[in-house]
Amino acid sequence: MAESARDASYRLLLYRDAVVAGHLRDDPECTQARRAFREARQKLMTAMRSSLATR
């Protein structure tokens, strides 16, 4: 789960960097960064739910 959390955090930073660089929501750079973050966040949420379900 820690690896998923690190990956989601890193992907969020990349998304933030794309926005700070001036890329708009529909720009390919921003779209790719946003999608990568959402995927990483979903993996983290799945890992967290799985961890809670085993208790």
C-alpha positions as CSV (number, residue, x, y, z in Angstrom):
1,M,0.0,0.0,0.0
2,A,2.9,2.4,0.7
3,E,4.1,2.0,-2.8
4,S,0.7,2.9,-4.1
5,A,0.6,5.9,-1.9
6,R,4.0,7.1,-3.1
7,D,3.0,6.6,-6.7
8,A,-0.3,8.5,-6.3
9,S,1.5,11.4,-4.6
10,Y,4.1,11.5,-7.3
11,R,1.4,11.5,-10.0
12,L,-0.4,14.3,-8.2
13,L,2.9,16.3,-8.3
14,L,3.2,15.7,-12.0
15,Y,-0.4,16.8,-12.6
16,R,0.3,19.9,-10.5
17,D,3.4,20.7,-12.5
18,A,1.5,20.4,-15.7
19,V,-1.1,22.9,-14.5
20,V,1.6,25.3,-13.1
21,A,3.3,25.2,-16.5
22,G,0.2,26.7,-17.9
23,H,-1.3,23.6,-19.6
24,L,-5.1,23.9,-19.8
25,R,-7.5,21.0,-18.9
26,D,-7.8,19.9,-22.5
27,D,-4.1,20.1,-23.4
28,P,-2.6,16.6,-24.0
29,E,0.0,17.1,-21.3
30,C,-2.6,18.0,-18.6
31,T,-5.0,15.3,-19.7
32,Q,-2.3,12.6,-19.5
33,A,-1.1,13.8,-16.1
34,R,-4.6,13.9,-14.8
35,R,-5.4,10.4,-16.0
36,A,-2.2,9.0,-14.6
37,F,-3.0,10.5,-11.3
38,R,-6.6,9.2,-11.3
39,E,-5.3,5.7,-12.1
40,A,-2.8,5.8,-9.3
41,R,-5.4,7.1,-6.9
42,Q,-7.8,4.3,-7.9
43,K,-5.1,1.7,-7.3
44,L,-4.4,3.2,-3.9
45,M,-8.1,3.3,-2.9
46,T,-8.4,-0.4,-4.0
47,A,-5.4,-1.3,-1.9
48,M,-6.8,0.6,1.1
49,R,-10.2,-1.1,0.8
50,S,-8.6,-4.5,0.4
51,S,-6.5,-3.9,3.5
52,L,-9.6,-2.9,5.5
53,A,-11.6,-5.9,4.3
54,T,-9.0,-8.4,5.6
55,R,-9.4,-7.2,9.2
